[in-house]
C-alpha cells in the first residue's frame, strides 16, 4: 500500500508541476503578445502621423515624424537635450522629494491625530482649491527665475497628492490591528512601524505614481512662466517661433521621461508591497 501511495504522490506532484509550467508559459505568451501589440500601436500611430502630415493637416500644426526625429537628433548631438533635460529633471526630483517628505509626514500626523485634522481641515481645503498654476507667479517673486521657483511649484503640487493619499491610508487602517499590537506590548512607535506604515503603503505608492507626472508638470509650468533653460523653456521658445517640430520634440521627451519614471515606480511598488503577494 505504501508503494501505491508513494506512486500517487509522485503522479500528483508531476501533475502540479505540469500545471505550473503551463501557467508560466501562458504568462510569458501573454507578456510577449502585449509587447508586440504595444509596438504595433506605436508604429501605426507614427505611420498615421506621417500620412496626415502635409496631406490631411498642415505641417505647421502637427509637423512630421521626420522633422521631429531630426530635431531630437540635432539636440542630442549639440548637447541641447541633455543640458536642458538635466535641469528639468533636477527641479522635478527636488520638488518631488520635498513634496513627498512634507506630504507624507503631515499625512501621518493628521491621520493619527483626528483633532488636529479637524482643526486644519478648512485651511488645507482652501489651499488645495487654489489652482497651483496661480501660485507660480508668486513663487517666482519669492524665489526668482532660477531653479528654486520651479522646485517650489513642483513641491506644492506633489504635496497635496501625497498628503491626501497618506491621510486616507492611515485613516483606513483596521483598528483591530492597532489594538492587537498594543495588547502585545507595542508602543506608538511599534504601531506606526508595523501597522500604520505597512497598511498605508499601498495608498502612498499610489500617490507616488500619480504625483510623478504632476511633479513634472509643476516644473514645466514654472519653466513656461519664467526661465532661460529646461525642456519647458525649449517648448515655450519654440512656440513663440511657431517651430512645431521643436514643440513636439519637447513634448515627446517629457512623455518618455514620465513613462520611464512610472515604470520604475511600478517595480518599486512590487518590491515594497511584496508581502501582499499570496
N, C-alpha and C positions, 0 to 999 in steps of 0.2 A: 504493500500500500504506500509505503514511503517513497518508493521509486516512482509510482504513478503521480503522487503529489508533487515530487520534485520536477517531473516532466511537465506537469500542468503549470507550475510556477514559471518554468523556463519558457514555455509557449506564451504564457501571459506577458512575461517581460519582453519577449520578442515582438509581440503584437503592439505593446505600448511604444516600444522603440520605433517600430514602423510608422505608427500614427504620428509620433512626434516629428519624425523625419519628413512625413508627408506635409504636416502643418508648416514646418520650417521652409520646405520647398515652395509651398503656396505663398508664404510671406515674401520670399525672395522674388518670386514671379510677379507678385503684386507691386513690389517696390520698383522692379525693372520696368513694368508697364507704366507706372506713374512717371518715372523719369523720362521715358520715351515720349509719353503724351505731353509732358511739360515742354520738352524740346520742340515737338511738332507745333504746339501752340505758339511758342516764341518765333519759330521760323515762319509760320503762317502770318503772324502779326507783322513781321518785318516785310514779308512779301506784299501784303496788303498795303502797307505804308508806302512801299516802293511804287506800286501801281497807282495809288491815289495821288502821290506827289507829282504835281505838274499836269496830271490828266484830269482828275476829278476836283482837286483842291489846289489852289495857288501855292507854289513853294514858299511864298512869303509868309504863309500862315503855318505850314507844317514842315517846312524844309524837306529833307530827304534822308534816308538812312546813310547814303554815301557821304553826304555833306557833314552829317553829324559824326560819322565814324572818322572822317578826315580831320575834323576839328578836335576830337578826342585824341587822335594820334598826334596832332601837332602840339596840343597841350602837354601830352606825355613827353614828347621829345625835348621841348624847350623848358620843361620844369614847371610850367604854369599850373598844371593839375596838382602835382604833389605839394607845391608851396601853399596853394590856397586850400586844398583839401586838408592838409595838416592843421591849418589854423581853424577851420570849421570843426574838425574832429576834436581838437584841443578844447575849444569852448564848449562843445557838446558834452565831452567827457566830464569836465569840471562842473558844468551845470547839472548834469545827470547825477553825479556823486553827491553834490551838495544838496540838491532837491531830495534825493533818496534818503540821505542821512537824517535830514531835518524832518522830512515827512514820516519816516519810519519811527523815529524817536517820539515825536508828538502823537503819532497814531497809537503807539503802545501806551503812552502816558494817559491819553484821553480814554483809551479803551479800558484801562484798568481802574480809572477814577471817574465814575459816571458824573459826579457832582461838577468836576472841572469841565467835562464835556458839555454839560448843560449850560454852564455859565458862559463859555466861549462860543457856543454854537451859533448865535446870531451874527457874531463878528466874523467868524470863519465863513459862514454862508454868504455874508455881504461881500467879503473879499473874493470869494470863489466866483461870485456872479459877475465880477468885473472882467470884461474881455481882456485877456492878457496882452493883446497887441496894443491896448490903450496904455499899458504900463511901460512899453518900450521907450517912448519919448522921455518919460520921467527917469528911467534908468540911464538913458544917455546923458541927461542933465546931471545926474548924480555921479556917474562913473566915467563919463566921457565917451569918445567914439572908439576906444580901444576894445580889447577882448573882454574887459570886465563887464561892460554893459550887456554883451551877448551871453555871458555866463549867468548874469542876473535874470535875464528873460527866460533862459532855458531852465534855470533852477526854479523859478516861480511857477512855470507850467508843470514841471515834474513833481513839485512838492505836493500839490493837491491830489494828483493821481495816486501817489504812494500813500499819502496821509489817509485818504478816504478808504483805500483798499485795506490798509493795515488796521485802521479803526474798526472796519466791518469784520475783518478776520478775527480780531481779538474779542469783539462782542459776540461772535458766533461760536466761540469755544464752549463745549459742553461743560456745565458746572460740575457734573459728576466727576469728571477727570480732575478738576481743580480740588474738589473736596477729598477725593481719594488720595491725591498726593499729599495733602495736608494731614490727613489721618495717618499716613505712613511716616510722618515726621518731617516732611519737606516744608521749608520756609518759602518766603516770597520769591527768593532767587531761584529755588528749585522749581517752583510753579512756573515761573517765567521761562526757565531754560528747557524744562522737559514737557511742558504742556502748552503754554501760550504761544511761544515762538514756533514750535513744530506744527501746531494746529493752524496757525495763521500763515504758514509758509506758502500754501497754495494761493492764498489771496495776494500775498506780497509779490510772488513770482508773476502772477497775472498782471499786477500793477506795473512791474518792471517791464514786461513785454509791451504793455500799452504805452508806457511813458517814453520808451526809446524813440519812437517817431516824433513824439511831442517835444522831446529834448532837441532833436534835430530841427524841428520846425521853429522852436524858440530861437535857436542860434541863427537860422537863416532869416527870420523876421528881423532880428537885430542887425544883421548884415544888410538887409534891404533898407532899413531906416537910415543907417549911417555907418559906413565902413569903407576902408580902402583895400580890403583883402578878404579872402574867403570865397567859397562857392556861391553864396548868396550875392556877394559883390559882383562876381563874374556874370551871374544871371541878370542882375539889375543893370549893369553896364551894357550888356548885350541887348537888353530890352530897349534902352534909350537909343541904341543904334539900329534898331529893327533887324538885329542879327539873329534870326530864328534858329539857325544851326547851333550857335553858342548857347542859346536858351535851352534847347532840347538836350544838348550835351551836358549842361549843368544839372538838369532835371534827372537825366539818366544816372549820373554819378551819385546823386543823392538817393535815388531809388535803390541802386546796387548796394550802397553803404548801409541803408536801412535794412535791406533784406539780409545782408551778412550778419549784422548785429542781432537781428531777431532770430536767425538760425543758431547763433551762439547761445542766445538766451534759452532756446528750446533744449539744447544739450545741458545747460545749467539747471533747468527745471527738472529734467530727467534725473540728474545726479542728486540734487537737493531733496527731491521727493521720491527717491528710490525706495524708501521704507514703506511707501504706499503700494508698491507693486505686489500683487498677490502671488 
